[in-house]
Amino acid sequence: MLRYNRLMNLSFTRSGQPEVPPPVGVILASQSIGRKFILEKLGIHFRAVIARIDEDAILAKDPVTTITLRAEGKLTEVVEHPRIYSLPEEGKTLVITADSMSVLGRKTFGKARDREDAKVILKALMGKTHTFITATAVVLLDTLKVTKRWNAVTRTKVTLRKLSPTDLETFVIRYDLSRFAGGFSLNDTPWDLVVKIDGSYTNVIGLPLEPLLPVFRSQKIIV
């Protein structure tokens, strides 16, 4: 059974030592449970906000451009409205945004609209290997001015097993799949739905650490 036990053991905090306030504040512009979980496991102190944009209205000709524009849109919304999102006026703040999508051939799958839509998405992805893509957009603010910017696109191959009709029905009734791109989550599903991951593990949870760890280390947010 594939689980993210490897992430459960991930920690950059040092037990037995007093905590020191980070030199840079961190804001996660996302309501994703998985993204919050990853930052918590890293021992990062952060505040989560929800960017007030209509993500579904942002569409491009290809999925990578779409999710990149959505991540940038959330970032811009937060940075350009510091009072609304209570951004600190003094000191340095790192603002993190991301957007994810499952891609199979020419078809793209974001969050399910409802249970029936979730079943349609899962039926399309089950028993196949698709690409899970996340665009991350990060800026460093110093007294509310952008001083540095980081962007990345991370791709992971994900293989889902084929559920029986009964298991699929139970799955969509029991869990709120509207919160997850592709209609599945590594941490909120009890079955071994994901049978193989080729690439970034944390990407499938929604926040790939490969492009973010160097940023955190450069700002001494983690050591």
N, C-alpha and C positions, 0 to 999 in steps of 0.2 A: 504494500500500500504506500503510495507516494504522498508524503506530507511535508510540511515545511519545518520539520524538527531542526534542521540545520540553522534556520533563522531563529528558532526559539532559543538556541544556545548562543546567539550572537549578542555581544555586549562590548561596549567600549568604555564602560564605567569601571572604576577601580574600587573594589570593596575594601572597607577598612580605612578609607581616606575621606576627609571632609570634602563635600562638593564645593567647587569654586564656580561662581557665576560665569557663564560664557562671555567672551569678549564681544560677541556678535549675537544680537537677538535673532530669532528664527520665527518666521511666519509661514505657515503652510496654507496656501489658498486652495483648499480642497475639503470636501466633506467625506472623502473616501476613508472607510474604516481601515482598509489595508495600508494606505499611505501613512495614516496616523500610527498604525501598529509598528511599521518599520522604523519610524523616527523614535518611537518609544523604546523599542528594543535596542536602539543605538545609544540610549540614555541622553538624547537631546531634549533640552527644554524648548518647547515651541508653543505657539498659539495658532489655532486653526480658525480660518475665516472662510466664508462662502462668497466667491465673486459673483456679483449680480449681473450675469450676462446670459443670453439665450444661446447656449452651445449648439443646439440643433439648427439654429439659423446660419451657422458658419459651415459652409460646404464648399469644397474645392473639387477639382477634377480627379484627384487621387487621394487615397487615405492618408498618406504621410503629410501632405500639405494641409489637409483638413485638421488633423490632430495638432499639427504644429501651430496653425492659426488659432485653434481653440486654446491651446496652452498660452500662447502669446496674448490672446484676448483677455484671459483671466488675469494674467500678470499686469497688463496695462490698466485694467479696471482697478485693481488694488493700488498700484503705484500712483495712479493719477487722482485717486480720491483718498488721501491719507487720513482725513478726518473721519470719513465714513467707516474706515477699517481700523481706526485708532492706531495708526502707525506712529512709532516714537519720533518726536521731532528732533531729538538729540541722539548722538551715537550712531552705531552701525546696525543695520538690520538686513538679514538675508530673507528674501521672499521667494518661495518655491511654488511652482505650479506644474501640473502635468495633465496629460490627456491620453487615454488609451483606446485601442480598437482592435478587434479580431478581424483578420483578413483571410479569406479562403478563395483562391482564384481571383475573380473580378468582383466578388461579393464582399461587402464589409458589414461588420456586426458591432454595434455599440451596445448601449444599455437597452434592455427589453422594456417596452412600453407597459406591458401587463403580462399575466401568466400565459395567455395564449401566444403572445409574441415570444415569450421565453421558450416555449415548446418548439416554435418554428425555428428559432436560432439554434437550439441544442440539437434538434433533428438534423440540421444542416452540418453541424460541426462534429457530432458523435461518430466515432469510428474512423476519423480522418485526422490528418495533421494540418494545422493551420498556423498562420503567423500572428503572434500577439505583438503589437507595436505600441510603444509609449513615447510620446514627445515630452521632454522636460524643458522648462524655461525658468531660469533663475537670475535674479539681480541682487547686487549688493548696494544698499542705500547707505549714504553717510549724510546725516542731517537732511534726510529726505531727497537727496540727490543721487542719481544713479552713477556709480563709479565703476562697476564691473558687471558683465553680463555673460551668462553661459547658456548654451542651447545644445540639446542632444536628441537623437532619435535612436531608440534601442529596439532591436527585433529579437524575438525568441520563437522557436518552433515548439508548438504544443500539440500533443496527441491526446485526444479524449477517447475513452472507451465507449462502447455502444450500450446504453441502458435499455432494459426491457421496457415495454410500454407502461407496466405497473410502476417500476422504479422512476421513470420519467414523470409520470403523473404525480407521484408522491413528492418528488423533488421540487416541482414547480409550485405545489400547494404549500409545502412546509417552509420554503425559503423565499425571501424577498429578493428575487433575481434582478429586479429593476435597478439595483445599485451597482451591478457589475457589468463591465464590457464583456460581450460574448456570452452572457448569461451564466457564468460560473465564477467560483471563487475558491482559492486554495484553502482558505481558513474557515469558510462558512458552509462547506458541504461535507457530509459524513462519509459518502462513498468515495472509493478510489476512482473518481471520474477522470482525473488527469493521470495518465499512465506513463507519460514520457515528456520531459522538458529538455530541449536542446538549446542552450544559451542561458541568458540571465534568469535566475530563479526569482529574484525580487522584482523583475520587470513584470512577471505574470501576476504579482500581487498589486502592481500598480505604480511602483516607484523604484526604478532600477538604480542600484547602488553604484554600479560601475562608473557612470559619469558624475555621481554626486559625492562619493567619498573623497576624491581629490579636492573638491570645492570645500567640503567640511574641514578637511585637514589644512588647507591653505588659509582658512580663517580661524584656525585653532578651536573649532567647535568640537571636534573630537581629536584624540591624539593617537 
